[in-house]
């Protein structure tokens, strides 16, 4: 109920300010009305500011709902696509099966490149695959061994973490720890820890590593990478090292390029029976198929149809309410010689004022509410979502309002111009 209250309050305040401004805009009495059309419009809206405001608040509320939902939907779709690539670690993830022949080693990354796959990086990673011991405590943790230069070309790593890995970990006997793990082990940058690599295998080996720094999190590890070391260091210590999976980046972000890359890998170096392949779209589809996913596209489509019907109703009620209240005035103007086109423009101008005011107020409230939705629903996203207001978010409601206004004005003016002047004699 809170969003509805905010929508309503924002639109009501905006239209009340409009009504107050219109009530002061009415010109004083004058012997002549010049120019005639403008003077009549100013007198009309100046005498009926509450009617204009009441009609505008309905239009504003409808526009606000449509704009806020469209803006949130656009922001949601972009943020979820970014989240999917972050969770996957890149555009593609290739996981060799246990029966893959020949076995995929570190050098196999080169053989997995195709015309649409620009970079492939090997990753050694496992749950509790390494025991790390500090001077105060020890624990099995999830360690990722990365070929850092190629990993940074594939994965969407934040700049601070990328600089840490590139300048202080790559090619050195160093280890970077997650902030949470560094607190648990009670170590700081420059301290020495002992890591038991290839834990619980015949090739396990303990090495001393210097803590190079800490990072918040890494893309490509939904279970969490507690530490990162250079893959070359890991391979030198454990020659039998085999990558657990490979991450790959396509030539560009287009969906067609991703589809081409998948087809090329399936047909060549990564057949279905040997390598399990996941793309950023796979992760996105899995996320969207969950019970927590939002069917915002259908909601916006439904809202557009509803907005058209309600806007047409609101503007029509205003226009035909004018006719009922001012039928005598319009007939008198026609009897005094005002052309039918002038009356049509008079009605259309007043209806257009209602529509324009409702559109401006509603768009402002809708943009603010869309930002509010993104902020409140922040837990739905992995990364901090950006806020996007596409042109269609305001353009579609604007076209709907313009169409409804034009339709109501034409029908209303047609009805007025069809009244015979003798109708005036029937008024009391």
Phi, psi and omega in degrees: 000335182299313178302320180297319179296320180291317175306307184297317181295315180298315180292321181294317179297316180298316182286330176292322175295322177298314181298321178296321179293320180293323181296336179266355184269350182293130180286158177285177181293143180212152181291328181234147176254103182218131346293149191298310184299314182293320181294319179296319179296317181295319178292322183294308183287332178291330178275342184231050182295326181292324178295318178296316180296319180295321178289320181293327182293326177293314178298317181297319181295318179295315180295319181300317179298313181296316181294316182295319179292319179295317180294318179294321179299314180298317179295320180297314182297315180294315182295321180292323177295319177294318178299319182296317179293322179294314181294324180283338180091354181169191179289328183221147173231125182243119182245110178297143177282164181295339181255014182298131178226129357286162180298144179274116177256186183299321182290347181293346180302323180294324182287347181268357177283146179223177178304331181261350179257114186279315186221140174231133180234134179278148181225129172255121186201146176195159178286127179051041184275354182216140173261123179248130183238128173254185179289345186249328183200175177212159181192147170290130182226169179268110181252135175251127174259119189237143165278093196301315180303313181286327178298319180290339176279339184262312190270146178279075183274139179294152188302322183293314179294320179299319179294321177299312182292320185289318189263338188237350181243318185303126176073015183229159177279063182230164180225136173255135183248149171293155182300320180294317181291324178297321177293321181293316181282348179060051178237162179229169178303130181099344178288161178252135175235160179247125183246128176266096183283156180052046184304141176064028173232162178300341184262010184299146183207137180264133179228153176264130182229147178265136179288118183271339183156185181233160179219158180285313180190167181233143176287146177099000183228080182302329179281349179097122174266113183283337182204158179227133171231165179287137182297325180296324177293316180297317182293324178294324180279325182233087185301336182277012183304131174236133178299142176278331175197171178237143173250143183223151176240138177276172183296328179208181186269004183291145179297325180295322179293320178296316179297320179294320179297318179297316180297318180295319179292320179295323182279342185238258191281352183227065179296156187303322186283352182246328186227130174274127186243129175235139177246173177298329177291325177299315179295319179296315179298320179296321179292319183285342179274355181284165181293339182276351183291153182250128177273071186284330180300313178295325179295318180292320178299315178297319181295325180296315177296318178296319180297320178299313182295315183289323178294317177300318180295315183296312181292323179295318178298319179296312183296310183285338170294322175299319182295319180294320182283330192236024180300319180297319180297315181294319180295322178296318178298319178294321180294332179276001173105008178292130180296154178299324179295325179294320178294321178298318179292325179297313180294317181295324180294315180294318177295322178294327177296316177299313183295316182295315179297316178297322180292315182294312181295314181297321179296318180297315179294320181296319178297318179294320181290326177298318177296322178297317179299315180299318181293318183290323183266024178307324180297346178287345188247153176280310178261161177297120183285144172277168179248125185234129175243094181290161181300326182291339180298324177260329183295316181295309175301325178297316178294320178297316179295316180298316179297317179295320181294314180298317180298312182295320181294318179295317179294318181295315180293326177296320179294317180297314183289346177272351179286132177286147179302332181294347177300331179301327183291341181275349180284139177274000000 
